């Protein structure tokens, strides 16, 4: 068998082997990464089911009432409530640790809860707690690059306002309801009970968007470098910075030099903001009226969705739907394409339900039912019979390829051996009556046999001649 034929047969063998191995790997992957069958313990996840229990709807609304929650802790309030003992739906909802933790983190923070339905009240309340010439917020070190870009910007926007360059930063500032005075400048920090998980829920794109639409900072020129978050004397620089934060919540269609200004320690914040104003002034005007949700919808429906969301976030329905928004945000946090995740899990259902009039009481329950993590029960994996069929076909093709490979290999050897035997028989017949032609063919036959048997050729000099009975033959 020559080298070319061997390579051809080897490629056939390798192709069959790879096909078999690939099908086997697919079968193993399918077995290991099977989808677990989901079963919901109750039937509240179905769209057709409308819960008639009005007290249950009021229960969710009461959870947003701070006055009721101040009297007792959150956990005692839930499990001592009569409705908890009687209604199976509430038990199933709060049995999930993730859901319970969300309610617990959200409703025990009385200050932050104002952010989600009446942002102006939080400023009035904070203003009554601090002096007029001071500012509030956590230190900048607490707002370093620990979260996603939108969460980080919201953290700077709400908690870390514009500060003096000389202001010292402190770590380990935690939330309590009291207000502590630190540093020589008597800067008062309103300590809120925030951690990273809570910030991720609070500063979700939904919550941040209502802040950017409803706060409405007034414009009034001022030369103060240290400002109050609720003071009307807000410098022009802070207005531009605030608009930059708002634009960062959108997918910016331009490259900016203002994203990592905090990393350049040699440039102060005020100097860097001056640079941002020159670079992004035109971009602010383009992005001012754009919605975060404009990126979640496609086609010509963007403006229609934007008008709907703008009306929705100004309504009272938002405070009922905050738990749902947080669930959707947590669900899509680790997705590679977040806009598709938001659009699939939140946008269509929200528009469909809230446009229907007189459906506000059951909206929150329906949204909770469709966005809650489903209760999963592990079952035995079910393998697809098509995978077995593909594997069997690949195994058959593999052995068939091996058989063909062996047959071709042995057939070629058998053919070469038979050819040499036939040639030798012909030579024996021609030796009995030697002629010049037969002697020449005999010599060629011997050379061919030597070549097949991998012997060295006979070396003859130009002068040496082979003397035969009927003549001579000269080897060239």
C-alpha positions in Angstrom: 0.0 0.0 0.0 1.4 3.4 -1.0 1.5 6.4 1.3 -1.2 8.2 -0.6 -3.6 5.3 -0.2 -2.7 4.9 3.4 -3.5 8.6 4.1 -6.9 8.3 2.4 -7.8 5.2 4.4 -6.6 6.8 7.6 -8.8 9.9 7.0 -11.8 7.7 6.5 -11.0 5.9 9.7 -10.5 9.1 11.6 -13.7 10.7 10.4 -15.8 7.7 11.5 -14.1 7.6 14.8 -14.7 11.4 15.4 -18.3 11.1 14.4 -18.8 8.3 17.0 -16.9 10.2 19.7 -18.9 13.4 19.0 -22.2 11.7 19.3 -21.2 10.0 22.5 -20.1 13.4 24.0 -23.4 15.0 23.1 -25.2 12.1 24.8 -23.2 12.5 27.9 -23.7 16.3 28.0 -27.4 15.9 27.5 -27.4 13.5 30.4 -25.5 15.7 32.8 -27.2 19.0 31.9 -30.8 17.8 31.8 -33.6 20.2 32.5 -35.3 19.7 35.8 -39.1 19.5 35.6 -40.7 22.3 37.5 -43.9 21.9 39.5 -45.6 24.8 41.2 -47.2 23.8 44.4 -50.2 26.1 43.9 -52.1 27.2 40.9 -51.5 31.0 41.3 -49.0 31.0 38.4 -51.7 30.4 35.8 -52.9 33.5 33.9 -56.5 32.4 34.0 -56.7 32.3 37.8 -57.9 35.6 39.3 -57.6 35.7 43.0 -60.9 37.1 44.4 -59.5 37.6 48.0 -59.4 41.3 48.4 -57.9 41.0 51.9 -54.9 39.3 50.3 -54.4 42.3 47.9 -54.7 44.6 50.9 -52.1 42.5 52.7 -49.5 43.3 50.1 -50.4 46.9 50.2 -50.2 47.0 54.0 -46.6 45.6 53.7 -45.7 49.0 52.2 -47.1 50.9 55.1 -44.3 51.9 57.4 -46.5 52.9 60.4 -47.8 49.3 60.7 -44.3 47.8 60.5 -42.8 50.1 63.1 -44.8 48.6 65.9 -43.2 45.2 65.6 -40.4 43.6 63.7 -41.0 42.4 60.2 -40.7 38.7 60.9 -43.1 38.8 63.8 -45.5 41.0 61.8 -45.7 38.4 59.1 -45.9 35.2 61.1 -48.2 36.6 63.8 -50.7 38.0 61.3 -53.9 36.1 61.0 -53.7 36.2 57.3 -50.4 34.3 57.4 -52.1 31.4 59.2 -55.1 31.2 57.0 -53.9 31.8 53.5 -51.7 29.2 51.8 -50.5 31.5 49.1 -48.7 33.8 51.5 -47.1 30.9 53.2 -45.8 29.6 49.8 -44.6 33.0 48.8 -42.7 33.7 52.0 -41.4 30.2 52.4 -38.8 31.0 49.8 -35.7 32.5 51.5 -34.9 34.8 48.7 -38.4 36.4 48.7 -38.4 36.7 52.5 -35.0 38.3 52.5 -36.1 40.8 49.9 -39.1 41.9 51.9 -37.1 42.0 55.1 -34.3 44.1 53.6 -36.7 46.5 51.9 -39.4 47.1 54.5 -37.2 47.5 57.5 -35.4 50.4 55.9 -37.9 53.2 56.5 -35.8 55.9 55.0 -35.1 54.2 51.7 -38.7 53.1 51.1 -39.6 56.7 50.2 -37.4 56.4 47.1 -39.7 54.1 45.3 -43.0 55.9 45.3 -42.6 59.5 46.5 -39.0 60.6 46.1 -39.7 64.2 47.3 -40.8 63.0 50.8 -37.3 61.6 51.5 -35.8 65.0 50.9 -38.3 66.7 53.2 -37.6 64.1 55.9 -33.9 64.3 55.6 -33.9 68.0 55.6 -35.6 68.1 58.9 -32.9 65.9 60.4 -29.8 67.9 59.3 -28.6 71.5 59.3 -29.1 73.7 56.4 -25.4 74.2 55.6 -24.4 70.5 55.7 -24.7 67.7 53.2 -25.6 64.1 53.7 -24.5 60.8 52.2 -22.1 58.0 52.8 -18.4 58.5 52.3 -17.0 58.1 48.9 -15.1 55.0 49.9 -18.4 53.3 50.4 -19.4 54.1 46.8 -16.3 52.8 45.1 -16.5 50.6 42.1 -18.2 47.7 43.9 -21.4 47.4 41.8 -22.5 47.5 38.3 -22.0 50.7 36.4 -25.6 51.8 36.7 -25.7 50.9 40.4 -22.5 52.7 41.1 -23.7 55.9 39.4 -26.9 55.7 41.3 -24.9 55.3 44.5 -23.0 58.5 43.7 -26.1 60.3 42.6 -28.2 59.6 45.7 -25.8 58.8 48.5 -22.5 60.6 47.6 -23.3 64.1 46.4 -20.7 66.7 45.4 -18.2 67.2 48.2 -15.1 69.3 49.1 -11.8 67.9 48.0 -10.5 68.2 51.5 -13.2 66.1 53.0 -11.9 63.0 54.7 -13.3 59.6 53.8 -14.2 57.1 56.4 -14.8 53.4 56.1 -17.1 51.2 58.1 -20.0 53.6 58.0 -23.1 51.5 58.7 -26.8 52.4 58.9 -28.5 53.1 62.0 -31.4 55.5 62.6 -29.3 57.9 64.5 -27.1 60.5 62.9 -23.4 60.7 63.7 -21.2 63.7 63.3 -17.7 63.0 62.1 -14.6 64.8 60.9 -13.5 68.3 61.8 -15.8 69.9 59.3 -18.8 68.7 61.2 -20.0 66.8 58.1 -23.1 64.9 59.1 -23.6 61.5 57.5 -27.0 60.0 57.5 -26.3 56.4 58.1 -28.6 54.1 56.2 -28.7 50.3 56.7 -27.3 49.4 53.3 -25.2 46.5 52.2 -24.3 45.4 48.7 -27.2 43.1 48.2 -29.7 45.8 49.3 -28.1 48.4 47.1 -28.4 46.0 44.1 -32.1 45.8 44.8 -32.7 49.4 45.6 -30.6 50.8 42.7 -32.1 48.6 40.1 -32.7 50.2 36.7 -36.4 50.5 37.6 -35.8 52.3 40.8 -33.1 54.5 39.4 -35.3 55.6 36.6 -38.1 56.9 38.8 -35.4 58.9 40.6 -34.2 60.4 37.4 -37.7 61.4 36.3 -39.3 62.5 39.6 -36.6 64.3 41.6 -36.5 67.3 39.3 -33.5 69.2 40.8 -34.2 73.0 40.6 -31.6 75.1 38.8 -30.1 78.0 40.7 -26.6 79.3 40.2 -24.3 79.2 43.2 -20.6 79.4 44.1 -20.8 77.0 47.0 -18.5 74.0 46.8 -20.2 72.0 49.6 -23.9 71.7 49.0 -26.9 70.0 50.6 -28.7 67.3 48.6 -32.1 68.9 49.3 -30.9 72.5 49.1 -32.2 74.7 46.2 -28.7 76.2 45.9 -27.4 73.5 43.6 -24.4 74.5 41.4 -24.5 74.1 37.7 -21.8 71.5 37.9 -24.0 69.2 39.9 -26.9 69.6 37.4 -24.6 68.5 34.6 -23.2 65.7 36.7 -26.7 64.5 37.5 -27.6 64.5 33.8 -24.5 62.5 33.1 -25.6 59.9 35.7 -28.9 59.7 34.1 -27.4 59.2 30.7 -25.2 56.4 32.1 -28.4 54.5 32.8 -28.9 54.3 29.1 -26.6 52.5 26.5 -24.5 55.5 25.6 -24.0 55.8 21.8 -20.8 57.7 22.2 -17.4 57.3 23.8 -16.8 59.5 26.8 -13.9 60.5 28.9 -16.0 60.8 32.1 -16.6 57.2 33.0 -13.5 56.6 35.1 -12.9 60.0 36.4 -12.7 58.7 40.0 -9.7 56.5 39.1 -7.6 59.5 38.2 -6.7 60.7 41.6 -4.5 63.6 40.5 -7.6 65.4 39.0 -10.1 66.7 41.4 -13.8 66.0 40.8 -14.6 69.6 40.0 -11.9 69.7 37.3 -13.0 66.5 35.9 -16.6 67.6 35.7 -15.5 70.7 33.9 -14.0 68.4 31.2 -17.1 66.3 31.1 -19.3 69.4 30.5 -17.3 70.3 27.4 -17.3 66.8 26.0 -20.8 65.7 26.8 -22.9 68.8 26.7 -24.4 67.9 23.3 -24.9 64.3 24.3 -26.9 65.3 27.3 -29.4 67.1 25.1 -29.8 64.0 22.9 -30.2 61.6 25.8 -32.3 63.7 28.1 -35.7 62.5 26.9 -34.7 58.9 26.3 -36.0 56.1 28.5 -34.1 53.2 30.0 -36.8 51.0 28.7 -36.4 52.3 25.1 -33.7 49.7 24.7 -35.9 46.9 25.8 -38.5 47.2 23.0 -37.9 47.0 19.3 -39.3 48.6 16.2 -41.6 51.7 16.1 -43.2 50.9 19.5 -40.4 52.6 21.5 -42.2 55.9 21.9 -45.5 54.3 22.9 -43.7 52.2 25.6 -41.8 55.2 26.8 -45.1 57.2 27.3 -46.6 54.3 29.2 -43.7 53.9 31.5 -43.5 57.6 32.2 -47.1 57.6 33.3 -46.7 54.4 35.2 -43.7 55.5 37.3 -45.7 58.7 38.3 -48.6 56.6 39.5 -49.2 54.7 42.8 -48.9 51.4 41.1 -45.1 51.5 41.2 -44.9 51.0 45.0 -47.0 47.8 44.7 -44.8 46.4 42.0 -41.4 47.1 43.5 -40.9 43.5 44.7 -41.7 42.3 41.2 -39.2 44.7 39.7 -36.5 43.4 42.1 -37.2 39.8 41.3 -36.9 40.5 37.6 -33.7 42.5 38.1 -32.1 39.7 40.2 -33.2 37.1 37.6 -31.6 39.1 34.8 -28.5 40.2 36.7 -26.3 37.3 35.5 -27.7 37.1 32.0 -25.4 37.9 29.1 -28.0 39.9 27.2 -29.9 41.8 29.9 -32.2 43.8 27.6 -33.7 40.6 26.2 -34.1 39.2 29.7 -36.0 42.3 30.8 -38.1 42.4 27.7 -39.1 38.7 28.0 -39.8 38.7 31.8 -41.2 42.1 32.5 -42.1 44.4 29.7 -44.9 42.5 27.8 -46.7 41.3 30.8 -46.6 44.7 32.6 -48.0 46.5 29.6 -50.7 43.9 29.1 -51.9 43.9 32.7 -51.7 47.6 33.6 -53.4 49.0 30.6 -56.5 47.1 31.6 -58.6 49.4 33.8 -59.8 48.5 37.3 -57.3 45.7 37.6 -54.8 47.3 40.0 -55.5 45.0 43.0 -54.9 41.8 41.2 -51.9 43.1 39.2 -49.4 42.8 41.9 -50.4 39.2 42.6 -50.3 38.2 39.0 -46.9 39.8 38.5 -45.6 38.1 41.7 -47.0 34.8 40.5 -45.3 35.0 37.1 -42.0 36.4 38.2 -41.3 34.4 41.4 -38.7 31.7 41.2 -40.6 28.4 40.6 -40.4 25.6 43.2 -38.2 23.0 41.5 -38.5 19.3 42.3 -35.6 17.1 41.1 -36.6 14.2 39.0 -34.7 11.5 37.1 -33.3 12.7 33.9 -35.1 11.7 30.7 -32.8 11.0 27.8 -33.9 11.7 24.3 -34.2 8.5 22.2 -32.9 10.4 19.1 -29.6 10.7 20.9 -29.4 7.0 21.3 -30.3 6.5 17.6 -27.6 8.9 16.6 -25.1 7.2 18.8 -26.0 3.8 17.4 -25.6 5.0 13.9 -22.3 6.5 14.6 -21.0 3.3 16.2 -22.2 1.3 13.2 -20.5 3.7 10.8 -17.4 3.6 13.0 -17.1 -0.2 12.8 -18.1 -0.2 9.1 -15.3 2.3 8.5 -12.8 0.1 10.3 -13.9 -2.9 8.3 -13.5 -1.1 5.0 -10.1 0.2 6.1 -8.9 -3.4 6.9 -10.4 -4.8 3.7 -8.7 -2.3 1.5 -5.4 -2.7 3.3 -5.4 -6.5 3.0 -6.8 -6.5 -0.5 -4.0 -4.2 -1.7 -1.4 -6.5 -0.1 -3.0 -9.6 -1.6 -3.1 -7.9 -5.1 0.6 -7.1 -5.0 1.5 -10.6 -3.9 -0.6 -12.2 -6.6 0.9 -9.9 -9.2 4.5 -10.9 -8.3 3.6 -14.6 -8.5 2.0 -14.2 -11.9 5.0 -12.4 -13.1 7.3 -15.1 -11.9 5.3 -17.8 -13.7 5.5 -15.8 -16.9 9.3 -15.6 -16.5 9.7 -19.3 -16.0 7.8 -20.0 -19.2 10.0 -17.5 -21.2 13.3 -19.0 -19.9 12.7 -22.2 -21.8 13.0 -20.3 -25.1 15.2 -17.4 -24.5 15.3 -14.5 -27.0 16.6 -11.0 -27.0 13.1 -9.6 -26.3 12.3 -12.2 -23.6 15.7 -11.6 -21.9 15.0 -7.9 -21.9 11.5 -8.4 -20.3 13.1 -10.9 -17.9 15.6 -8.3 -16.8 12.8 -5.7 -16.3 10.7 -8.2 -14.4 13.6 -9.0 -12.0 14.2 -5.3 -11.4 10.4 -4.8 -10.7 10.4 -7.7 -8.3 13.5 -6.3 -6.5 11.7 -3.0 -6.2 8.6 -4.5 -4.8 10.6 -6.6 -2.3 12.5 -3.4 -1.3 15.9 -4.9 -2.4 18.6 -2.7 -3.7 18.9 -2.7 -7.5 21.6 -4.5 -9.2 24.4 -2.0 -9.9 26.1 -2.6 -13.3 28.9 -0.6 -14.7 28.7 0.7 -18.3 31.5 -1.6 -19.4 30.3 -4.8 -17.9 28.0 -6.8 -20.1 25.9 -9.8 -19.5 26.8 -12.5 -21.9 23.9 -14.8 -22.8 23.6 -17.7 -25.2 21.7 -15.8 -27.9 23.2 -12.3 -27.5 24.2 -9.6 -25.0 22.2 -7.1 -23.1 23.7 -3.8 -21.9 22.4 -2.1 -18.8 22.1 1.6 -19.1 
